Amino acid sequence: SSLPPARSSIPCLPQLPILGSLPWLGGGLPPHLLFTKLAHRYGSLFGLFLGPHYTVVVNSHQHAKEVLLQRGRDFAGRPSMVTTELLTRGGKDIAFSDYSPLWKLHRRLVHNSFTLFGEGTSRLQDVVFSAVDSLCSELMSNGSRGFDPSAAVTRAVTNVVCTLVFSSTYRHGDAELQEVISYNNGIVETIARGGLVDIYPWMKVFPNSSLRKLKECIAVRDRLLTRKLEEHKASLAEGDPSDLLDALLKGKKGGPKSHGLEGEGITDDHVLMTAAEAFGAGVETTSTTLLWILAYLLHHPEVQQRVQKELDENVGADRAANLSDRGHLPYLDCVINEGMRIRPVSPVLIPHTAMTDSSIGGHAVRRGTRVLVNMWSIHHDPQNWDKPDLFQPERFLDDQGNRATPSCFMPFGAGPRVCVGESLARMELFLFLSSLLQRMSFRLPEGAPPPNLQGRLGVVLQPMPYEVVVIPRPGWEGGAR
Ligand code: HEM
């Protein structure tokens, strides 16, 4: 309705039948880097064909704001993909379900449930603290030996999500925790490799070992979560919900009619898929962000020291840092932000689709068009950032030393599809990093090269494996207090 009158078309890559633009996407670069390179040639807004699917790629802050915020509703759809249909029982989750009144209700319910465990309650903090304590003693158990921290970090974050979703807390080596970690890894790996199936849905008919493995992992996941769901149904009591499953079961009782919706409303399948998604969307992202920040701290010992100085001056060594200290630890926040700016774990967000005819930058965009927002190029655009390739946490401070977050910083996306786990993730990142850096210092093993910062793209953008040595700080030799 408010489309500008004169419109030129969006520059588009060449294409062939069936293959689309794929022959022009060679070179093996991961999408965020490839798109950044193509933007130099075609301009920051360009189109291409991923197989048969016309896709517009947005590389500038201004256009991203249009897509996510100003016309966020227009672009709040999600394309249907083979792997994600399998993963979510045909879109009964939040992340991959197309925009609809039921989706909105579901998203609101999930959001409210997260808030229950979040700010204003000490519950999340307690949950993270117990995971941090075991993480710290696990890390310190390596003595002066170099080791890869990723398994321990993933285990700690998985444990947090297990507690939030179904109130289980596991000790190190627990078989059920191991099962959760291994099916989650299996899903993450196969989804990352299953890319082609999503471009050519007809490949579904071919035997495909990745797809088979994915189905197996999903079956294990669903067996475990169904058992948890049944247990929760049996023990559901009046009063405050004790975890996400409880909150969803209570919330869904309202029923669709009370919200003026037709049809079934929020079903057991929705509850199950939401629980599954807390793992799918909440573990790999958070643990990988932590691993990126540790990698950068190994490159910048002076940054690590400055965070520790801030902790020493504002928290001390007599107690663990907690959420109420956050206001006094601006530099730590900057380090977290700078980590997410320079290495966004979800560099092209999740694909969006246009739900109606709309426009970007004054160019018409037809309903059904897929839209990829290249947050990587926005986070590395020299027009937005001074020396974007350097790790400089101070860039998130203003002249007075106060926090300043530029609007072109969007590691969680923005608008109707913004990450629902954002505040949860931020609390986790803060609590994990403040506790870790209060209790120990991270160093490179003797003679080891600093971590490779290039990154490799699985489901998320991850650092190459690296090793650390941890040195307990005075007063924390035992790991916990
Ligand atoms: C969506 C980032 C942690 C749940 C997203 C999106 C991004 C993102 C970029 C896509 C936005 C878009 O498509 O425009 C991150 C980062 C995290 C993190 C960087 C950690 C550092 C979490 C956690 C949870 C979570 C802890 C839940 C437990 C979700 C869900 C969506 C989502 C459900 C889909 C939202 C929708 O489609 O409406 N996240 N996320 N995320 N995230 Fe996160």
Residues whose N, C-alpha, C, O or C-beta is under 5 A from the ligand:
A	BS01	HEM	I94 A95 A278 A281 G282 T285 T286 T289 S346 L349 I350 P411 F412 G413 A414 P416 R417 V418 C419 V420 G421 L424 A425
